[in-house]
Amino acid sequence: MRFLISLLFFALCPQLLSAAPIIFPALSGKSDARTLVVYSSLDEPLARPMIVGFQRANPDVAVRYEDMLTGEIYDRIVKETDAGTKTADFAFSSAMDLQVKLSNDGYAQRSDLPMSDRWPAWANWRNTAYALTFEPAVFVYHKPSFTKEKPPSTRAEFVDYLKRQGAAIFGRIGTYDIERSGVGFLFMSRDQEQFGDIWDVIQAMGAAGVKLYSTSEAILERVADGRFVLGYNILGSYAADWAARHPEVGIVLPKDYTVVMSRIGLVPQASASPDLGRRYLEFFMSKEGQTIMARELQIPAVSPEVAGENTANTMQEMLGGQLRPVPVSPGLMVYLDQVKRSRLIAKWNEVLRLH
């Protein structure tokens, strides 16, 4: 199905340690070229096409790319700003809650850009934090295990399948460990808001001996080789990448609702060169930048200006109200409250054990 192929986009790659900064010299060859400093949670090989495109349009700008964990991006910007020193010119992270907190707490500056007024309302918080990607949470399944019936396409069907199969699939279901996976916690918190019977789903997974992992790769590897029959709430970018390379892996966008997360870009308040940060953000949001993501990285573009199949608009036209993008708003910070976070995790652990 062509739509599933369109899900081949950014892989969320696990990192153990931050990589050393990578320097992209100015294409003009100027030794005294200005340098754009980027803090990002995206692996450099995946970021390279965007950097190359930006430098083609800005040949007198060098780029210093620092590949970090999402929490480190937040901590570095806060620490450097509070110390009165300069920080990154542009920050790009999949930790939607932490990026919005930076914006809300005054660590990001307003960026009024040509596309600001046309950017989707859910993807723009006061022109300070912009959603730049469109990434759904999906069910993944082992195709050879579903030759006699269709894989579940709603959460109710998912629960029914787990109960009917019983011992036959015990220990062969996987999902994120929400205590260790930021994306997993985000998806679970949205599930709790969107689906009144979500704890029935969690209880059914517990009864089925669900295995918990902090990375998408660990789950998809086990689905691909048949150790697992199903994976719940898996980031679509990784799922599509694995499905393209492993024909045994199937993907379902849940028909009851599909949560969509985004990576957020912003210009920090203490940026040394905020004009360069805004220029890079503007390129990300431009037709050219969004087309690079849609065509070269195969990530659905957020921009309404990008035509073609691989866009958020097209996905929404095809799936309508099924898609539930996570709005870029202070509502994301609810579960940064440690008491609320601890309560959700405690209930998650308690329900998983009740079987």
N, C-alpha and C positions, 0 to 999 in steps of 0.2 A: 504494500500500500504506500503510495507516494507520500502521504501525510506522515507516516512513521519515519520514512527516510528523511523528511525535513527536520526531524528531531536530532539529527546528527550535529551537535553543536558543542560549545565549551565543555570540556571535561573538568570536573571539580577534583583536582589532583591532591591527594593527601601529602603532607609534608611533615618531616620530623624536625628539621632545622631550617632556618631561613637561609636562603642562598646568598652568596656574595653579590653585591651590586654589579649590574652589567651596564657597560657604557656603550651607547650608540653614537659614534662621532657625527658631527654635522656633515651632511652630504656635500656642502660647499667646500669642505676642507679647511675652513677657518679655524685657526688654533685658539682664537679668543671667542669662539661662538658661545652664546648664552646656553645654559643647560636647564632643561626641564627635569625636575625630580619627581618620580612616580613611586608611590608605595602601593603595592597591589598584591592580592591573594591569588592572582592568576599566574600559573607557571609561564615563565618567559617564552618558551617555544609557542605557546598559544597566543601570547600577547604580541609576538613579533609582527604579524601581518598588519595590525593596527598601527604599531610604531613606524613601520616602513611606510605605510600610507601617509601618516602624519608628517614624516620627514620629507616625503616627496613634495608635499604642499608647503613645507617650512624648511627648506634646505639649509638655513642658517642656524638651526636649533639642534643642539645635541640632546640626548636623552640619557638620564641615569635611572635605571629601572631596578627597584628593590623589591624582590619577591619575598613576601612575608606571610605568616599566619594571620588570620583575621584579627585575633585578639591583640597581636603585636602591633598591627597597624593602628588600632585604637589607642593602645597604651603609648606608643611612640608619639603620636600626634598630641595627646594630652600632656605627656611629660615634657616634650619640647616646647609646647606653647606656654605651659605654666612656668617653665624655667626662663621664659623671655627670649628663647632662641628661635631660629627659623626651623620650619619643618617642610614636609613635602609640598609640592605645588599642585599635585593631584593625587587623590586617594580613591582606589577602586577595590571594592570588597563585596563578598557574598554574605557577610554578616549584616543583614539589613537592619537589625535592631541597633547594633553598635554604630553604624553609619548615621542613622537617624538621631541617635543620642548625641553624636558629635555636632550635628546640625542644631539640634534643640538646645544644647548647652553652650552654644556660641563658639564652637571650635571650627565652624565652616562659614565661609562668607558667601554672600549673595552673588549669583552669576546670572545676569540678565543677558540672554543669548538670542540669536535670531529664531531658534526653534522653541524658545521657552513657552510662548503663548499657544503654540500648536502641539506641545507635548501632552500626552494623555494626562488628565487630572490625577488619576491614581498613581502616576509615575513621577510626580513632581511635588516636592514639599517646599513651598515658598521660594522657589528658584535657588535653593541651596543644596538640595540633595535630589539627584535624578536617577530613576531606574533606567538602566541602559540595556538590559537583557530580559528575556521572557522564557522562563524555564519551568516546565510542569513537573509535578510529582506523579509517578505512574506505578501501575502494577507490572511486574515482570514475571514471566513464567517459562518453564521448561517445556518446549513444544512437544517433544516425544511423549510427555506425560499427559498430554491432552488430546490424544487421537480419538478418544471415544466421547468426549464432551468438550464444549467450549470453556475457555478459562473464565473465571468470574470477571464481570465488567462493572459491578457495583459493590459497595461494601456489604450490602445485604447478601448478595450472591457469594461474596468472599467468605462470610461467616457460615453460610449454608454449606459451602464446599468443605470447609474445615470440619464441621460437625459430621457430615456424611462420610467423609473419608476416614476419620478417626485414626486408629493405630496405623493405617497404611501410609500416612504421611507424617506421623509424629516425628518431630525433630527436623523436618524438611521445609520449614518456613523461615524466612529471614527478614529482618527490618533493622532500622538504625537503633543504636543505643542512645536514647535521648539525653543521657547524662554526659556522653562523650562527643556526640555529633551535634554541632550547631544547626545544621540543616535539618537533621532529624527532629530536634526540639522545635524548630520553627514550624515544620509540617504538623507535628503533634498538637501544638498550641492552636494552629488554624483548624485542625480536625475538631478539636474540642468546641470551637466557636461555630463551625459549620454543620456539625452532625450530632444530633441529640443522642444517638445510640452508639457513639464512638467507644464507650467503655465496654459495650458488648463485643465490639471488634477486638479490642485489646484482650478481653477475657478469653475469647475464642482462640486468639493466637497463643495465649499462655497455655491453654488446654492442649494446643497442638504442639507444644514444646518449642515455641519460637526461639530462634537463635538471634542474638543481638550483636551488631558490629558498628564500628565508628566510621567505616568507609563504605562507599558504594561498591568499590572493586571487590571487596571480600564477599559480598552477597552475590554479585553478578557472576563471579568465578564459580560459585557453587551452583547457581542456576544453570550456567552453561554446561557443566559436566554432569548434571542430573542429581547431585547430592541434595539440592533443594528443588521443590516443584514451584514455589511461589516466593516472590519478594514484594513487600508492601511499602508504598510511599517512597519509591526510589527516584532520585533525581534524574529527570529525563535525558540530560546531556550524557551522563555516563551510560545509561541504559541503551540509548540509541547507538553510541559508539560500540558497545559490546554486541548489540544485535547485528550491526553491520559486519563485524568480524567473526561472529559466532552464530550461525544460522539456527542453532537450537534455542536461542533466546528470543522470546516473543514479548511484545509490549502492549499494554492496554491503558488507554487514558480513561479513568473511571467515569462512567456515564452519569452517576449521581452528582458528582462535582469533581473538578480537578484543580487542586491548589497550584498556583503559579508563583514561583519566587523570582527575584531579580537581583542582579548585582548592581550596586549603587555607586555612582561617581560623584565626587564633590571636590571643591577647592578649599583647603584648610585656611582658617583665619590667619595663621602665622606663616603662610606661604612666603618664601623668599621672592618668588616671581609669580604673583597671582595672575598676571596677564598671560603668562605661558600656560598656567594651569587652566585658565578659561579657554585658551586657544585649543588645548588638547580636548577639553570637555566638549567644546563646540564641534571639533572634528568627530568625536564619538557620536554626537547627535546629528551630524550632517548626513545628507543623502549618501555621500561617498563612504563615510565611516560605517553607517548602518548597513550599507550594501556589502562592505567587506565582511562584516559579521554574518550577514545572511547568506552570502555566496561562498566566501572562502572558509569561514568557520562553521557554516550551516547552523547558525543560531537565529531563530526568528527575530526579526527587527522590531523594535518598539516604534520607530518613527512612522508616522502616517504617510510620509513622502516616498517610502520605499515600496515600489510595486512588486508584484509577484507572489508566489505561494508562501515563501518563507518569511512571513510577517505576523506580528501579533494581531493585526487587523484581520488578516485572512483566517487565522486560527479562530478568532472570535466569531467571524462570519460563519465558519463551518460548524463550530461547536456551541455558539451562543452562550447561554447562561451556565453551561457546564463548566466553563473556565472561571476560576475565582482568583484573580491576581491579588497578591498581598499588597495593599496600598502602602505607599511611602508616606507614613504619618507617625505622629507620636504614639499611636496605638501599638506600634511595634515594641515600645519600651516596657509594656506591661510586665512581661516576663523577665525583664532585667531586675525587677524587684525580687530580691533573694528569697523573701518569704513566699511570694506567689510561685516562684520557680521551684522552690523546695517542696511546696504542697503538690504541685503537678507531678513532679518526679516521684514523690512518695506514693501518690495515688497510682501512678503508672506501675511502680514496683509491686504494690499491694495487689492490684487487679491481675497482673501477670501471674502472680502466685496462686490466685484463687481458682483452682480447677480441680 
